[in-house]
Amino acid sequence: METYPDKTCSIDRLVTHPKLVAAAKAGMKTQQRRNGVYGWPGEEFELDGMVFVMTGLVRQRLGDMTDEDARAEGYPDLDRYKDIILKMHAGMTWDPDGLAWVHTFAAKVD
């Protein structure tokens, strides 16, 4: 079993923006990048009554992100993702060598 670092925040804070919650519930958002660890693979969380399970957790350089990664985040492409992230985090710059934790998840199937 893989060892992961301690959580820096609760998994219920992983996806919070209403548009992104809706995208996750519609199956259009399957990843969330964060500076810290919010959940571990196998852990479950709920979004508006729908249960999701974490399927992966990896560290990724921002410069390695692709349009496909941005779509998994619920955005149309990488340029739009960058634009919104930089607007949400005042003073942040896009550092291609910056690292983020990629939390991958899927709707729980009974």
WOBEL-V499476 format. One record per residue. PHI is phi in whole degrees, -180 to 180 (999 if undefined). OMEGA is omega in degrees with one decimal (NA if undefined). Layout:
phi = (PHI;PHI)
omega = (OMEGA;OMEGA)
This chain:
phi = (999;-75;-99;-116;-69;-60;-70;-105;-159;-74;-60;-70;-101;-64;-123;-126;-68;-52;-66;-77;-61;-62;-65;-65;-64;-85;82;-93;-125;-128;-140;-144;-94;-142;-71;-122;-94;-108;-164;-115;-53;95;-77;-106;-148;-123;-126;47;86;-105;-94;-123;-126;-71;-110;-166;-150;-138;-97;-140;-73;-59;-68;-93;-67;-122;-60;-62;-62;-63;-65;-65;-83;99;-115;-69;-163;-65;-62;-67;-59;-57;-58;-69;-61;-68;-73;-72;-116;-54;87;-76;-116;-85;-100;-56;-90;-65;-108;-135;-88;-96;-95;-104;-150;-148;-62;-74;-105;-79)
omega = (-178.8;178.4;179.2;178.0;175.9;176.2;175.3;-179.8;-179.9;-179.5;180.0;176.1;-175.8;179.9;-173.9;-177.1;-176.8;179.2;-179.8;173.7;179.3;179.3;178.0;-179.4;178.7;-179.5;-178.8;177.5;-178.3;179.2;172.2;176.9;178.2;176.4;-178.9;179.8;-179.2;-179.4;179.6;177.5;-178.2;-179.5;-179.3;173.3;-175.2;175.0;179.4;176.1;179.3;-176.4;177.5;177.0;175.4;-179.2;-179.9;176.8;179.4;176.6;-178.3;171.7;177.0;179.5;178.2;178.9;179.0;173.7;178.3;176.8;-179.9;177.0;176.9;175.7;179.2;-179.6;-175.9;-179.6;-175.9;179.9;179.4;177.6;179.7;-178.2;-177.8;179.8;-179.1;176.2;-179.2;-175.8;-177.6;177.9;179.8;171.2;179.9;179.4;-178.6;178.7;177.3;-177.8;175.3;172.8;178.3;177.5;178.8;-176.5;178.8;175.4;179.2;177.8;-179.2;NA)
